[in-house]
């Protein structure tokens, strides 16, 4: 089974004061590159990174990474625009895609692998952390058109997932699903 990875890294990070894709972890690696590497290590291929705000800078930070970069020209509409652009660009042979926003630094390879274990062309799978829904999310190919049609604003696939049966996979023992939006929420050593 071929499972693609999709990194949503197009936002301007207005509450953060900088695009989150350009934030660096304790090792000096940008969140865009770190997230792409995480999906690659978990076995996703291809890995597509959707850029928008600061697209040229983010693209430059991904030079040498084994990723495909796609630009969402309407990125300022919100996460929905990034998700649509990413799904439209994902190759025709993938049976499913793992969607991971760039601003969830506590997600681990083990969490990605755990949700991928439930993947298939008709799958909808979502990681949970202590019962709360989070990322990554697996979207099977049969759902792509529906997600593209419904993804608007900052909701991404949330509305579509609410209307369909989703397999929830608990991942709090192998990761952290906290979405980081402000400087005060950054993990130590990140910035």
Secondary structure, DSSP 8 states (H G I E B T S, - for coil): --EEEEEEE----TTTTS-GGG-B-TTS-BHHHHHHHHHHHTT-SSEEEEE-TTHHHHHHHTTTSS-EEEE-TTGGG-HHHHHHHHHHHS-TT-SEEEEEETT-TT--HHHHHHHHTT--TT-EEEEEETTEEEEEEEEEGGGHHHHHHH--GGGTTHHHHHTS--EEEE-TTT-------SGGG--TT--
